[in-house]
Amino acid sequence: MNKAILFMALILCTGITFGQSKKSNTKTNQKVPLRDLTAEERNAKIKEQINETDIGPAPGPKMDQDDETIYNTAAVEVRPDFPGGMKMMHQYIAKNIKADVESTSITRIVASFVIEKDGSLSQINAVSNSIFNKNEVIQALKKMPKWLPAEMNGKKVRCSYSFPIMISNNQ
């Protein structure tokens, strides 16, 4: 008995909700959901709401000529690159960073910097437990050749970059 009453109440509510017409007279200026209009009415309503010159692909993010935003490497369309690729960067690091002669363990250094629009490096930093190795890495990065800069929307942008360096005196 309770199931029958519940079922009837459900049908009654559904009928009331979906049975009412949502169309209204356009003279009263009430908003009508587009889904309740015919195709011709819907197209006419859309043309009223937008200017036809606005139709087209949405523009990408606007970038000023003087955009000084520092982008993350993962957020750019074209990632920055060392001239010759990562293999050449590893060779440069190995050639220009010498291990601390007093150190007998492996030192891990995290180097970070910003690659500017012209490919030069700025905001160079290194985090390490060894002051000698930290300074050695910073000096090598300052002498590093210019990178190929990152790009967004076809324009060169500033981009942060970081990578770990492992230095061992047991070479």
N, C-alpha and C positions, 0 to 999 in steps of 0.2 A: 504494500500500500504506500509506504513512504517512498519507494523507488518510483512509483507511478506519479506521485505528486511532484517529486523532484524533477522527473523527466518533463512533465507538463510545464513546470515553472521555467525550465531551461528553454523549451521550445518557445514559450511565451516571450521570454526576455530576448531571445535571438530574433524572433519575429518583429519585436518592437524596435530593436537596434538596427536591423538591416532592412526592415520593411518601410521605414520612413524615407522619403525622398529628400535628398540634400540639395537638390536644385532649387534655386530661388530666382525670383524675377530680377533681371539685371538692372531694372530701373531703381531698385531699392539699394543698390550698391553693396549688398552683402557679399562677402567672399564665398566663392563656391570652390570646393576642392576640384582640381583639374581632372581627377580620376572619374568624377561624376559627369563630365561633359562629353559631348560627342567629339570626334576627331576635328571637325571643322571649328567647333566652338573653342576647343583646346588651343588650336593653332592661332586663332584670332586673339585669344586671351594672352598667349605668350608674346605675340607681336606687339600687343599693347604694353606689356611689361618691360620689354627690352628694346633697345635700339638695334636695328639690323646690322650696323657696323660693329657692334660688340661681339658678334658671333665669330668664333674662331678658337684656335688653341690658346690656352691660358699662358701668359708670359711667365718665364722663369723668374727666380728671385732677382729683384733689382739690385744692381751693384753700382755704387758711385765710382767715379774715376779715382777718387782719393780714398777708396775703401782700405782701411788699415786693420780690418778684422784679421785675427790669426785663426786660421781654420785648422781643424784636426785632420790628420792624414786620411782617416776613414771617411771624412765628409766631403772631400774634394772629388771632382770628376776625373781630373788627371793628377796622379800622384807625383810628388817630386822625385827626382832620380839623380843619382850621382853620375857624372859623365863616365860612360863605359859600363854602367850597371853596378850591381851589388858586388860582383866578383872583384871589380876594380877598387871599390871602396874598402873591401876586406884587405886587399893588397896594400892600399895606402895606409890603413891603420897598422898593419903588421910592420910595415917599413918605417913608420914615423913615431911609433910608441915603443919605448924601451922599458923593460921591467926594472923595478927597483932592485938593485944588487943585494940589498940587505934582506929582502923578502924571500922566504922559502916556500910560501904557499901561493895558491892561485888567488888573485885579486879580481873581484867582480866590480866593474864600474858601469854605471848607467849614464850615458851621455845624452843630453837633450839640447836642442837649439831650435831657432826659428829660421826657416829658409825664406829669405826675402823675395820680392818680385823679380829682382835682378839676379837671383841665384846665390847671392852672398849669404853668409851665416851671421846671425845676431843672437843675443840672449843665450850665449853658450854657457852650459852648466854641466858639471859632472858630479855624481854622487858616489862616494867610495869611502872605505874605512882607511885608505892609505892616502895621505896628503901628497906624497911624492907622485904616485900614479895619477891622482886626480889632476894635479897641475900639468903633468906630462900630456894627458889626454886633452885638456883645454888648449894647450899650446899647439898640439897637432891639429885640432879642429880649427883654430884661428888661421892656420896656414893652408887649410884644405881648399882645393879649387872650387870655383862656383858650380852650384848644382843647376840642374834643369828645374825651374820652379813649378809649383803646382798651378792648376788652372781650374777656374769655375766659369761657366758660360763663355768660354773662349778667351777669358782674360786671366792674366797672371795674378796670383794671390799669395799672400803670406801664409805659411803653413808650419805648424810645429812638427817636430820629428824627434824621436828618441830610439835608442837601441842599446843593448848591453854589450860590454867589451870584457873579455876574460884575458887577464895577463898572468902569465906564468914565467917564473925565473928558470924553470927547468926545461929550456928549449933545446 
